């Protein structure tokens, strides 16, 4: 599978003949264009139209993050997977209340199952998480009783709050306590890690959507408001616990990231580049890990699992096969 | 792939090609639900089409059909179809035969040539009554498939192993 390029340095990304070259103070290097699927830009990078043309031609998606690690935007080249049929189906399912609830409910159920899978892992390793697991199970049972999207969102929100509270028992590090979920700005170290990780996850899913016939603007759980991508937020719900949160736990448990990797600024607690890089590396390694998929009969990576999720959604929209969210078994 | 402006409905050579491999692909392609373009085989196919036979005219559009190669031979027009390998030769033969039949309807006589650059091999195709009849039946059946409400369910065949739709079909 093609690679994701992460740029943390400041410099200039240019088209050099028919490939890419990144110029910066430390080193100038070529980035073989045929081998790249996405570029994540964290540093101050200058670009020009010629570069965008090449990215467009090679169907490479480029995401930007600002200094604080917040998602800023995406260069989403013109769609190359166009199917009016699929766009209409997606809109139809969004507009019909019961159908929209069907998909949104499945996503929340999948997300809560994956959350419990993460907690179970730590419960098996002696952490006292039985109460949290029990409560999460109750939230899961409330899903079917939800009459509309806002009730569903409330269940999801409460469940997630309960889940995040369990983080203290897993992490057991007084430098990284949860307190409460704060964002824009995150008010403590753990919250800023969660926010950063989630932003990266949303953009990863967006990149995968680009490679399907789905329109990222039409989400089912998250409302579509035509200004912003929302389908990626939906699908990311499933993968945040098993990818992002697990990376956070492992970075903190191995003391790879410590209090020194943060500074407080006007925009809350800011993660320094070193820790962002470590996070992205760990996540990238996870995404590349492959498992043998029984039904497909091929090795698929975690990253590919995101794509498969979108394929399943497409088949649901086509009326072919009911959408079953991915639930981790390990 | 398929223009469905009611009065203006055409079948392309690609659909003929898919018809003899997998009916599900026909339904999907007719809705422009193209397979994963990152698949290495799809990539390689595109590369071969772009990089081979640099001296010949390529990608000629004639109405709704698109010919890989067109050239004037000693005894008339020759149209060529470039393929990555001869693994799907039967299918490729039908695709080319369809082009010949369409040209014939437009009053053009031509010869067909299947080309497998990687194998350094060419095969000629001539339109026979038997092929005409087979094409007719195929076209009618393609229309039937295309108008189905949903795609024909996936059937595991030997082609699935390397197919760019496999992850879509079996996920």
Interface residues (C-beta under 8 A of the other chain):
Chain A: X1 X2 X37 X59 X80 X81 X82 X83 X84 X85 X86 X211 X213 X293 X295 X296 X297 X298 X300 X304 X307 X308 X311 X312 X314 X315 X318 X319 X320
Chain B: X31 X32 X33 X34 X36 X37 X38 X149 X150 X151 X153 X160 X161 X166 X167 X168 X170 X171
